């Protein structure tokens, strides 16, 4: 596990900032590690735990599936398309639980084609050796670790953070 200095999400910027991090990240689903990388991007935005983006090649073949349905729009990054994930054998397939920006806005161009996901939708996400806690609620996809300090948007104990 990596020892990191505490970060207060209240001090994260708005508009958000993108950072490339050299550190291990992995995703487990259906008893298998379906994605693993030694670097990731994270988006830091006021009152949000970081949203983590993995390079598409981090995912095992057959574990990423284009999802059907409407795209969504982020005021900072642009139009997002969605992905289903699965175990390598195609089972354990949660739908529309990952997303990517194929043509993001200029400040976020580095994450074009990279994949983020809701940590609550998979068995476990790991960030720098630590098991991730999903951001509260069903709308946000933040990754909470011991060095990320709230309060966070989506937390029912902090409804003022809309």
Secondary structure, 3 states (H helix, E strand, C coil): CCCCCCEEHHHCCCCCEEEEEEEEEEEEECCEEEEEEEEEEEEECCCCCCEEEECHHHECCCCEEECCCCCEEECCCEEEEEEEECCCCCCCCCCCCEEEECCCCHHHHHHECCEEECHHHCCEEEECCEECEECCCCCCCCEECCCEECCCCCCHHHCCCC
